[in-house]
Amino acid sequence: MLLEGESFSQDLLNSISKCNKSFVACSAFIKSKALDTLLAGIQDIEIIIVARWQKQDLISGASDLEAYQLCKERGWKFGISQNFHGKVYLVDQSSIFLGSANLTQKGLNIGSLSNIEFGTTISASRADLDKIEQFLETEVVWLDEYQFKLLKEDIDSTERYSNPISELHWPDNIQNKLLRSVSYLWVHDLVFNAPQVLLCLNLDETSQLHDFDLLSLDIDALTAGSLRSGFKRTRLYLWVISQLRQNQEMNFGAFSQALHNALLDDPTPYRKEVKEFIATLFAWLELLSDEFEVTQHRKTSSVRLKI
């Protein structure tokens, strides 16, 4: 059943009040006040919280640093997955709440102002639990005090109005600590258009709008350099790096097979569609010629890391 705003939040709160084993919340944006309200009075169960925590999220106030501090005080596990855009709440390994509601007061309709959100609840199957477990094990960086200190110092030293929000990113010394190898992907993690198509952007095209949002592009600064920077912040880029570190060099067919196996969507796209995605991917790897060497053979192409 599709639930709207307050009904979704109330069902989630009721389910959490009966929780006696574990609770997992994965949300792109998380605010400490909402987290405190959602889990008020909950004790002696395992609690796992995952936020996106891109730098722009914290600078803009979409998320806050206090969420980690709250988790630390109460012995809850807190992790970061920078390319996560979903909102998933798992109660006692049995009920899954899915929807558009972030773990914020507006998102969960627990403040004076609320967003219009929709969601639903389903019984967790073994396959569902496996996917969530795989995500937590392979794509989340579990934050510790040292990492949190680095992030907080960088946020505190950032002049909030010196650059557009979309251009604010973690410096390399922090970003390298927040990266995990990516083993699995969703279709929405993929780039749908080759770079040259986006340089002649048409936002009336759904696929180009998807890429524009995925790469966090700025319409006033649309260049090959901004495309490269945007692509390097995607999960797809990290997945390619992971594949090439394991296999050194891969041809078109090997990449197609690997992507087909990596996609979590049900149903998985047809192999013809996967090949189209890989053809687009190769165009992006050619754009990043400082990192990838793309070689055209008589019947196929192959890619290897230069470094």
Buried (B, 14 or more C-beta within 10 A) or exposed (E): EEBEBEBBBBBBBEBBEEBEEBBBBBBBBBBBBBBEBBBEEBEEBEBBBBBBBBBBBBBBEBBBBBBBBBBBEEEBBBBBBBBBBBBBBBBBBEBBBBBBBBBBBBBBBBBEEBBEBBBEBEEBEEEBBEBBEEBBEBBBBEBEEEBBEBBBEBBEEBEEEEEEBBBBBBEEEBBEBBEBEBBBBEBEBBBBBBBEBBEEBEEEBEEBBBBBEBBBBBEEEBEEEBBBBBBBBBBBBBBBBBBBEEEEEBBBBBBBBBBBEBBEEEEBBEEEEBBBBBBBBBBBBBBBEEBBBBEEEEEEBBBEBEE
